[in-house]
Amino acid sequence: MTHEVAADPQTLTESLGVHIAPEALRLALTHRSYSYENDGIPTNERLEFLGDSVLGYSVTDYLYARFPEHSEGDLAKLRAALVSTRALARIGRSLDIGPHIMLGAGELRTGGRDKDSILADTMEALIGAAYLSTSLDTAREFVLRHVVPLLSDRQAMNAGRDWKTTVQEIAAARDLGDIRYLIEDSGPDHDKTFAATLTVGGSRYRTGVGKSKKDAEREAARLSVEELAPSQASDPEAASRPGGEPAGA
């Protein structure tokens, strides 16, 4: 049984700037790996499910009102970037939630407190806990206070973009041909590294590296967009405009 003690939750609530009932806060910070080692106590997964809905509603409602000139497709791409795992993990790091997450021994050994997936899932659980502890309006304010600033952060918006979809759109618009990712792996089974090389219409583009096939493919797509369409690589909203033209064109 694991007896890991997380950081003082009071410190976290001050950082979050929203009231969360103590029991809801503890639940939001309980990862399934901790539960497995502690008699199957409840985890944050149900709160994560709830928080995902609150997050999606809050961001969608904001974007719809903030960008009346944007099409459905434009809004969907902005929302996808703002609610992505990487964007949520970025917020989680800025709030220093990592030290407060209760993890099992295996996750602790492999740096679980700084993994994008765990930070993002915990952020969603905290949003769900804030909703249950306060109200939808308060939870929405909490979400927007931390998410809206990302709109003006080019690095954050690019980090959350769906680069593989961007490559597909470019290839389709220019009739470049089939898209494939050539995968190679290296390292022991428990710690593999993957390399993915993008090919479009038989032409090889860039190679991305990651700890999973998905991450490697995403990185290959991101790097390749710089060659396929430089304007879309440098402008977070370019991919959501027809042909990737500059804003105001």
N, C-alpha and C positions, 0 to 999 in steps of 0.2 A: 504494500500500500504506500502511495506517495503522500508525503506530508509537507510538500512545498508550500511556503508562505509567500504570497504575492506582495507587492508594495502596498502601502497604505491607501485604501480606496478613497479616503477623504481628499487626498492630494489629487486624485484623478477627477473627482466631481468638481473641484475648484478649477481644474484645467478645462473641463468640458463646458463649464458655465451654464449647466442646466441641472435641475433637481432630478435625481434618480433614487427611488426608494432603495434602502440597503440590500434587501433580499433580491430585488430585481437587478441591482448592480452586480451582486455576486454571481447570479445566474448568467448575466451577460458576459461575464469574464471567465466562465467555466467551459473550457474546450473539451471536446469529446475524448481526447487522449488522457486528460486528467480524470474524466469519469471512468474510463476503462480500468484505471488503476485504483479507483476509490469506490468500489462496490456499485458501479453503475449509477452514480448520482445524476440528477438532471443536468443536461448540458444547455448551451446557449443556442442550439439549432432552431428551436421554435421561435425564439426572439429574433434570430437572424432572418427567418422567413417573414416575420411581421415587419421588421425594420426595412427589409428590401422593398416592401410595398409602400411604406411611408416615404422612403427615399425616392422611389420612382414617381410617386404622386407629386411630391414636393418639387422635384426638379422639372417634371413635365409641366406642371402648373406655372412655374416661374418662367420657363423658356417660352411657353405659349404667349404669355402676357408681355414678356420683354422683347421678343422678336416677331412682331406681327407680320413682317414682310417675308419671313422664312417659310419655305414649303414644309410639308410633312417630312420629307426626306432630310432636309437640312436640320430640322429640329431633332429628328431621331439620331442623327450623327453626333450632334452636340450632347444630347442626353447620354448616348453610349459612352462618350469620353468622360463625362462628369461622374457617371456611376460605375465606371470600370473598376476592376480589382486594383489596378495600379493607382488610380486617383484616390480611392478610398484608403489604400495603404499609405499613400502620401499624407493624407489627413491624419491617419492614425499615428504616424511617426511624429507629425508636428504637435500632436497632443500627448505624445509620450505614453501611449497606452500599453506598449509592449511589456514593460516590467510588471504590469498589473494582471496580465492574462495568466490564468492557472492552467499549466500544461503538464502532460505526462513526462516521465523521464526521457523517453526517446525523443520527443519534440524539443525538449530542453537541450539535449546533446547536439541536435542538428540545427540549433539557432532558430527555433520556432518563433521566438518573440520578435524576430525581424523578417519573417516570411510574409510576402505580399498577401498570400491567400488567407493566412490566419489573421493578419491585421485588418484586412478588408471585411472578413466575416464577423470579426469582433465589433468593428464599427457599425455594421448593420444591426448587430444584436443590441448595441448601446442605443441606437436610434429607436429600436423597438421598445427597449426598457424606458427610454425617455417618454415615449408616447403613452405607455401604460401608467407611468408615474405622474404625468402632467395632463396634457391634452394634445390633440392633433395640431392645433395652432402653435403650441409651444415647441413640439417636436419638429414642425416644419421650419420654424425660426432657427432652431438648432441646426438643422440640415443646411439651410441656405447660408447661415453665417459662415459655415466652413466650406461649402461647395462653390458658391458664387465667385469668390476670389479666384478660383481656378480658371475661370473664363478668360481672364487677362494674363494668365501665366502660360506662355507659349510652350514651355517645357512640359508643364503638367498636362496640357491639352494634347500635345503630341504623344506623351507617354500613354494616354488613355485611348488613343485612336485605334481603330481596327484596320491595321495596315494591310492585312491579307485581303480584306474587302476593297480597300483602295487600289491595290494591284489589280484585282479582278475588274474594277470599273475602268481603269486605264486601259487594260488589255482589250476589254470589250469595245470601248469607244474608238480604239485605234485598230481593231481587228488584228491583233498581234498573234493570236493563236492560243493553243492550250497552255495552261499553267500547271507546272509540276514542281514539287520540292524533292530534291535528292537528299536522302538522309544517311548520315554515317554516325556511328557512336564509338566512344572510347571510354576506357576506365572500367573498374570492377562493377559488378551487377548492382551493388548497393550505392554506388556513387558515380553513375554514368554521366558523361557529357555528350551532348548531341550537336551535330553540325548539319545545317540544312542549306542547300544551294538552290536558289530559285532559277527555274528555266521557263521562259515564255516563248512559245512558238519554236522551241528547239534552241533558242539562244540562251546562254548562261548569263546570269546576273550575279548578284552578290551572295555571300555566304554568311549566315548568322549562326551564333553559338548560344546554347542554353542548357539548362539542367533538365529540360524535357523537350520532346519533339515539338510540342506546341510553341514553346518559348523560342526555340531555334528557328522555326518557320516564321514566327512573327518578326523576329529580328532580321531575318533575310529579306522579308517583305519591306520592312522599314528602310533598310539600307538601299534596297533596289529602287524604291520610289524616288530616291535622290537622283537616280540616273534616268528613270522612266519619265518623271515629271517633277523637276526641281521646285517649281512653284508650289506644288502640293506638299512637298516635304517641309518647306519653310513656313507655310501658312496654315495654322490649325483649322481654318474654316474653308480653305481652298477646295478640299475634296467635296464639300457639300454644295459647291457652286458649279453649274454646268461648265465642263471643260476646264475647271480649275482656274478660271480667270481671277485676277487680283480683285480685291474688294473695290467697289466703285466703278468697275469697268463697264 
